[in-house]
Amino acid sequence: MLKSAEVRWLLNKGQEKQIEHWFATYDQQFGLEDNYPRYDYYLSLPDIDSLGIKIRDPREMKEGLVSHVEIKKQIEENKTFKFNEHIEGQLNTWIKYSVKLVDAPLIVEILNSGNTTTGWIPVAKDRLILKYDLNTRKLVSATTFVDEGCGIELTRFKLKEKSIYTFGFEAFSKSDQEKRNLFRTLPLIFESVGKIELNKKNSKSYPEILQQY
């Protein structure tokens, strides 16, 4: 089980270049334009934006075809915050459960049916991601274990043949201070990213984005 405090924005065309440039200073770059190294499958839940269920990208491992089912449930109402005159968003708080699957019939069914799987929405993804460690006050790789921190993520994904970019923050805490960690991370990142317009209308969770498209 993992708790998180999150904010995410759908980016307007061209905005991704500014954020991509910032990630490039930390040797993070996207691959080829049409190359998506990861496919996740989201359960279609019409008119429900407080719950997300997905099958993480299945991979062939020594033990068999391995994936995880992730269930995220929103545990508080969205809260609007205004970071500055250019940036306004919606704070989401979630609790996530993850269950490992090996050679599960559901995974085989999804892979065999490709994009036509009834009830599951395939999403092709490529991500640039770093973590901010609040204890050391440094940016570290996404694979570094951090007790108190926040993930910073620029995601390029394809959903129903549409190419979409999102910029998101996902804070976590060993001491139940997810929101504190989020709001301590935001000013540090936006100061180095530079001026950018991010509005509340484009601030959406993944379940909301899936419903929009």
N, C-alpha and C positions, 0 to 999 in steps of 0.2 A: 504494500500500500504506500502511495506517495501523494502528499498534498502539494499543491502549487498555486501560485498567484500569477496570472497571465494577462498580457495585453498583446493584441495583434492587429495589424492594419493591412488591408488590401492596398496595394500601391497603384497609383496612377501611372500611365505609360511614361517611361523615362525616369521615374523616381528610383527605380532599382539600380540605375547606373551609379548614382551617388553613393548608395549603400554598398554596392558591389566594389566600388573603388576603395571604400573604407576597409572592407574585408581583405582586399588585395594587399594592403599594407601589413597584414598578418599572414601572408602566403596562403590565403583562402581564395580559390577561384572555381567558377563553374566549369564543367566539361563542355563538350560540343553542344551546340544549340538543341539538337534533337536527341541527345543522349541523356536518358533518365536512369540512373543506376539503381533506383529503388521503386517498387510498386507496393503500395498499401491498398487494402480493400476495406471500405467503410460500409457498415450496414445502413441501408436507407431507412431513415426515421422521419418521415414527413411531419412537418409542424412541431417537431421536438428539437429544441436547441439547448436543452440542459443535460443532454446525454449523448455520448459518443461511443461507438463500439467499432473496433477495427481489427483486422487481421494484419499483423506486420509482415512485411515482405518475406515470403517463405524462401528458405535457402536449403540446398542439399548439403548435409553435414554427414560425418561418419556414422552418427546414430540414426540417420534417416532424414526425411523432409521436416525441417524444424521451423516453427514460427511461434508467435505469441498472440494471444487474444488480449487486447487492451480495452478496458472499460473505464471511461471517464464520466464522472457524475458531478455536475455543478452543485456546490454546497452553499452558495450565497447568491443573492440577486446581483445582477450587473451593477457596478457603481461607476458613474461618470467621473472622470478627473480631468483637470486642465493643467497640463504641465507648464505651458507658457502660451503666449498669444498665437503661436503657430501650431501647437500640438495639443490635441484633445483626444481622449480615448475612453474605452470601457474596460474596467478591471473585472476579470473573471476569476473565481476561485474554484478549484477542482480537487477531487480526490480520485486517484487512479489505481486500478487493480490490473495486474498482469499475470496471465496464466500461460505457461509453456505448453506447446503442442508438438508432438512428434508423430509423423505419418497419420495425421488426423484425416478422416474421410472428407471433412469439410474443406480442408486445404486442397486436397487433390481435386475435388469437384470445382473449386474456384479456378484453379490453374488450367484445368482441362477445358473449361468453358470460356476462358479469356474474358473479353469485355462484355459478354452477354449473360453473365451470372445474374440470375434473378435475385433482386434484393441487395446486392453488393455493388458498391460503386468503386471501380478501379481508379486509383490516383497515382500517376507517375510523378516521381519527385527527384529533385536534386537540391541539396541544401549546403549552405555555408553556415557554420555554427561554431561559436566560441562560448566559453563560460567565464563569468567574472567571479573570482574568489574573494568574498568580502573579508576573509581573515587575513589574506596576504595582500589584498588590494591590487591584484594582478589579473590580467586576462590569461586564461590557460586553454588548452585544447579541450574539445568536447568529451574526450575519454578520461580526463583527469578526475579523480574522485574529490569532491568538494562537499564539506559539511554545510556551509552557509554560502549560497551563491545564486547566480541567475544565468540562464542560458540566453544567448543573443543569436537570433537565427534569421537569415534571409533564405526563403524557400522559393524555388521555381518549380511549379508543377503544372501538369496538364490534366484538365478535368473536362470531359466531354468535348475534346478537341480544342479547348480554349487554353491558351498559355496564361498563367496567372502568377503574380509575385506577391508574397506577403513578407512583412517585417514584424518579428515577434520577440517577446521577452517572456521567459518562463522561470519564475523564481521558486526556490526550494529552501528548506531549512530543517536542520536537525532539532532546533529549539522552538519550533512552531512560530517562526517569524517570517513567513513567506512574503507578506506585504511589505514589511520593513526592508527586506532584501531587494524587492523589486524597485521600490522608490529610492533606494540608495544607489541602484545601478543606473537607472534612467538618465540622471543628469550627467554622469560621467561619459556615457556612450554618446548622447546627443551633442555634448560639447565637442567631441572629436569628430563626429559625423558632419557637423555643420548645420546650417539652417535648412530646414525641410518642413513642408506643410503636410501635416497628418491630422485629419479631422475625425470627429466622432462617427460620422456617417459611414466611414470606411473601416471603423474599428469593429472587428467581428471575430467570433470564435470559429473554430473549424466546423462545428455543426451548422452554424449560421451560413458559412461560406458554401457548404455543400447544398443547403437548401436554395441559396441564391442562384446556383448554376444547375 
